[in-house]
Amino acid sequence: MGKFSFISVILMMLTINTAQASQDPTAPLGWSAPAKKQTAKRSYVPTLQSILCYEADTCTAILNNVSIGVGGKVSGYTLTHIQDDFVTVSRGGKQWRLELFADNIKIIER
């Protein structure tokens, strides 16, 4: 009986030590870490990498490594128009004109 109670006391001490080890030993008593703030995920305008035109009216664009046609979606943006040197994408009522080798992305005002 003495061995059984000795082993149970040791097991209880081990479980208490592991519960205490999950807390930061250098933190002040009663301190808890502040809750992390939820940040909105930013959606960046897709990158135009290429425009492929097979015939005058059959073109596709490669945006963010995805080949799509007019009406296709990538990263939440809808491809609305394809020309030889630029495409137009829209999202949330706004439109962006993405040009090949462009320095800046242009927002189209309605």
N, C-alpha and C positions, 0 to 999 in steps of 0.2 A: 504494500500500500504506500510506503514511503517513497519508493522509486516512481510510482505513478504520479503522485502529487508533485514531486520534484520536476518531472518531465513536463507536466502541465503548466507549472510556474514558468519554466524556461520558454515554452511555446507562447505563453501570454506576453512575456517580455519581448520576444521577437516580433510579435504582431504589433505591439505598441510602438516599437522603434521604427518599423516600416511606415506606420501611419504618420509619425512625426517627421520622417525623412521627406515626405512629399511637400512639406512647407519649406520656405526659404529660412534657414537658420539665422541669417543676418538681418531679417526684416524686423521692424518693431512689433511688439505684441499688439494683436488686434488689427494689424494693417492688412489690407487686401489690395491686390493690383487693380488699377482703374479699368473699367470696361472699355473694350476697343470700340472706336467709333465706326459706324458703317459708312463707307465712302461709296459714292456712285461710280459705277464703272464707266469710264470714258470710252466712247466709240469714235475712233479716228476715221477721217475720210479715207476711203480705200486708195491704194496706190495703183495708178494706171501703168501697166508694164508693156502692153502691146495692143495693137489694133490689127485684126486680120480681116480683110475683105476678099471674099471669093468671087463675088459678082458685085455689080453696082448696088444691089439692094440687100445683099447677104453678108453682114459683117458680125464679127464677135470681138469682144474685148477681153483682155486678161487683166483682172483686177485682183490684187492680193493672191497671185498664183492660182486663180480660178478663172476658167474660160466660161464667159456667160454672154448671152445675147440680150437684146432689148427686152425688158420686162423681168430679167433675172435679178436675183438679189445676192449681195455679198456684204457681210458685216452689218446687216440692217439697212443697207442702202439699196435702192432700186435703180437699175440702169435704164434710163429713159430715152437716150438718144446716142447714136454712134455716127461720127463723121470720120473722114480720113485721118485727121490729126488731133481730134479731141472727142471726149465722151461727156455726157451729162448724167449725173446721178442725183437722186432726190431722196429726202428723208424728212418726215415731219413738216411738210409744206415748204421746205427750202430746197434749192437746187445748187449744185456745184458743177462747175465746168472743169474737167481734168484734162490737161493737155500733155501730150508726149513731150518730154524734156522741158517741162515748164518750171520756172523758178518759183512761182506762187500758184496756189489754188485760188480760183476766182469764184466768188459767190454771186450767183445771178439774182438780181433784184427783180421782183415782180411788180 
